[in-house]
Amino acid sequence: MSAQPQASARMTMIQALRSAMDVMLARDANVVVYGQDVGYFGGVFRVTDGLQAKYGRNRVFDAPISEGGIVGTAIGMAAYGLRPVVEIQFADYSYPAYDQIVSEAARLRYRSVGDFTAPVTIRMPCGGGIYGGQTHSQSPEVLYTHVCGLRTVMPSNPYDAKGLLIASIECEDPVIFLEPKRLYNGPFDGHHDRPVVPWSRHPLGEVPEGYYTVPLESAAVFRPGSAVTVLAYGTMVFVAEAAAAESGIDAEIVDLRSLWPLDLDTIVASVKKTGRCVIVHEATRSSGFGAELVALVQEHCFYHLESPIERVTGWDTPYPHAQEWAYFPGPSRVAAALRRVMEP
């Protein structure tokens, strides 16, 4: 992160992401921002609001409803020196672009022996908790962590969101930048029946106004603890925090932030310290990213484990509309897992 002190302001995650793009559009003439409704309207979640008015229609512009076309043109731009930041309106809509992402963006550096790179940042709002139903609530991160040549990032708060997005735009590799939309306006602990807490009342809502980066491949110890390690990312970081408070268990919560490449050292150090591990994610269970985390913890921490590793995830069903909170891995399910790993 930059060492120079600078002014800061209270920001939502929406404002922090907009600030990151604002900083990079001003800093680098090769940065362009586009996607469906990104220009004049400012994005379906208003993340790019005002950027077209400030930087013009050649730098911030709308694209046709063609995810494959959006990503395909971004790869071509990137190969010839631009740094496109494109928005897929919902992560659920990224599948039509999957061939471009996997076969072209992720392979370009390798297949050209380093002659070309694809410094494309693909922003995707993801996750549930907003009554979006099966086609507006998915968490497809594991589809991208599986692909060699891609980086996959998911911030949990405004401070990290801005620093990670700037780092992603500057990265020479293509980055899948997943944004938990349930966190856009405030931290969400899984209690949907309680008032929303705004980012203005949370320490991580304090964001430097200028340039800074949060290093890719770096996890953060969100909550220090000694009894059990919880590995989480995105919205589940705050759900895990609520579960620890409600269960009374001194859990150390590790916010992965960068899913791949992964900060394995931070994970291993935490699990070796606590001897127990619970893994939490919103995506479906089978072949989810939690399975990879279980394998890594088992491989690197086997002789330090005092109990079996637990996973708390979404169910192996489409994300339901009518039964949103039966699917969502809430604090009661996480707390139950914490209690199970603490059993002698």
Buried (B, 14 or more C-beta within 10 A) or exposed (E): EEEEEEEBBBBBBBBBBBBBBBBBBEBEEBBBBBBBBBBEEBBBBBBBBEBBEEBEEEBBBBBEEEBBBBBBBBBEBBBEEBBBBBBBBBBBBBBBBBEBBBEBBBBBBEEEEEEEBBBBBBBBBBBBBBEBBEEBBBBBBBBBBBBEBBBBBBBBBBBBBBBBBBBBBBBEBBBBBBBBBBBBBBBBBBBBEEEEBEBEEBEBBBBBBEBBBBEBBBBBBBBEBEBBBBBBBBBBBBBBBBBBBBBEBBBBBBBBBBBBBBBBEBBBBBBBBBBBBBBBBBBBBEEBBBBBBBEBBBEBBEEBBEBEBBBBBBBEEEBBBEEBEEBBBBBBBBBBBBBEBBEE
